Amino acid sequence: MSELEERFGAAAKACDDTVVWHARRGPAETMALLAQAADDLGIEEWDRYGAGGAVARLEGEVAELLGKPAAVFFVSGGMAQMAALRVWCERRGSQRVAVPDLAHQLRHETDGPRLLQGFRFETLTRGWDTATADDLRAIAGHDRLGAVQLELPLREAGCLLPTWEELTAFSAAARDLGVPLHVDGARLWESQSFLGHDLADISALFDSVYVSFYKGLRAVAGAAVGCDEDVATELRAWRQRMGGTLFGMTPYALSALVGLREELPRLGESVAWARSLAAELVARGLRVQPDPPHTNTFLVFADGDPDAITERVAAFMESERVMPCGGWRPAQAPGVAMTEVTIHGAALDKDPAVVAGWYADLVAPADR
């Protein structure tokens, strides 16, 4: 870790308030919240190896929200996605999986899905493009794919989403070709307002739906896959094979239940606030992707040296004890810096125009 990274991390940890992500909550506070939630929700029994208790309650609520017959809880999102794709590939007798080249499995899992499961990933799209039905049909031997996966939203592209019309056309094409369609919906909760349909309508376009609990819903950890009952049976078998059926998973499931009640209803406000902030940033000469944002997460670009901007952000945090943004890094274009902004409840009591002014001062473009 560089000296600048150490300074930035220390300054962020010392902040009393934040604009980005969730306000910090320590272990003792979290455990006290979960104890109260167990009492409020009437959770009196531990699950045992994922059966009963808070896990059963959570799986039932998620299945209902997604409009699926069943849902299976996993303590790890990476494991959940591997299990879902493994089920489809086993059924199809093909390890070929079509994904965007920016997919999480290709960017952040140290090649685990390929090495552990034998998947042969094939490129569905490249760069900042959302997949279309034509992209699926353009894959050679598309009718022999084990599965195809979309990521809603495409995080590496600033949480970019397709239109509803593009999404329904893609789903129809996958079904015409007989290819199982899985969605990496780690931020699906945050995508609902842009797509303009409820979660059940969105989920109906897919054969399996992965959702995460520790991002927008602020859970300790965990994920679930919504699907048909027969798929759920196979998912539970793969969860056990991969060592994911722990003796007790109640704390993780309980924190997800809290997130469904406390965080999910506020995500629409977070998306709206993020769009207001993005508009204020653009008005001050910064650039955002997408413009306007599709979810509560987007990318910000500015001319300048990323280390110099990060140093100014660190100094701001040391002085004001408020974290306005994360660190900045080089963009692909020379002389351009970028950062990812994710908005949750901690930002909602702030004025987007004031925050945008902070960003403009921290970036300090040449024409200011």
Beta strands, then each sheet from edge to edge (+ up, - down):
strand 1: 17-18
strand 2: 70-74
strand 3: 96-99
strand 4: 120-123
strand 5: 147-151
strand 6: 181-185
strand 7: 208-212
strand 8: 223-227
strand 9: 287-289
strand 10: 297-303
strand 11: 322-323
strand 12: 329-330
strand 13: 336-342
sheet 1: 1+ 11+
sheet 2: 2+ 8- 7+ 6+ 5+ 3+ 4+
sheet 3: 9+ 10- 13+ 12-
end
